[in-house]
Amino acid sequence: MSGAGAGRHIGIVVPCFNEAHRLQPDVFREFARPGQVGFLFVNDGSTDDTRAVLGALARDAPTQVAVLDLATNAGKAEAVRRGMLEVFRWGVAYAGFWDADLATPLSVIPRFAAILDGDPRLEMVFGARVLLMGRSIRRSAARHYAGRAFATAVSLALGLPIYDTQCGAKLFRATPAVQALFQEPFRSRWIFDVELVARLVRARRGTPAPQPAEVIHEYPLEQWHDVPGSKVRAVDFARAAIELARIYRMYRR
């Protein structure tokens, strides 16, 4: 790993697998702020020029950008998990993860932080792609309706009125309880976000600790644009359904 993380208020993990042609280094460089927002890019065994692009970005902004290299492709779930564990070690107040394609603009990060700042009971803020008048949410109709069907199944499985677990924009309060959710590798490769919430549900069940519905805040995004080159395929929705069933069996008790 290269780069330094000390003194940052917010640390954002950006998992990258063969993203050389979709990364926007200038956008990340301009947004990062010393002592405020830092980025940890996790190069997940890329076989293109992703490593070179990230190396150049880290050299240009060494106090705001760090790179964690994984020798082989471990999958997004493990890349995010390892990145989050590293960012927690930076001593940040808030840690999160963001999709490399910037389907969700980086400008939303301060809004998520402001929500956590404003309510100490909250532990997590999730972006939600809600198609409303006055919002710019662009995704194909097929993915939208498949996503809504999957989200309904997730809500039923978790027993929570959660709208969108799969948006790749999330921010967490860096408490020991939250950090514990990332300690063990995820068993789900495709829908680790759901497994993360399932871990929270199981950890809080039957305890006096605040329950998931009290600590998760879903923020309806003003803008989310599906970026060409997504690695999500139609068959992945079938895989996600199978994994959801497994998560339900693993964490329901």
Secondary structure, 3 states (H helix, E strand, C coil): CECCCCCCCEEEEEEECCCCCCCCHHHHHHHCECCCEEEEEEEECCCCCHHHHHHHHHHHCCCCEEEEEECCCCCHHHHHHHHHHHHHHCCCCEEEEECCCCCCCHHHHHHHHHHHHHCCCCCEEEEECCCCCCCEEECCHHHHHHHHHHHHHHHHHHCCCCCCCCCCEEEEECCHHHHHCCCCCCCCCCCHHHHHHHHHHHHHCCCCCCCHHHHEEEEECCEEECCCCCCCCHHHHHHHHHHHHHHHHHHCC
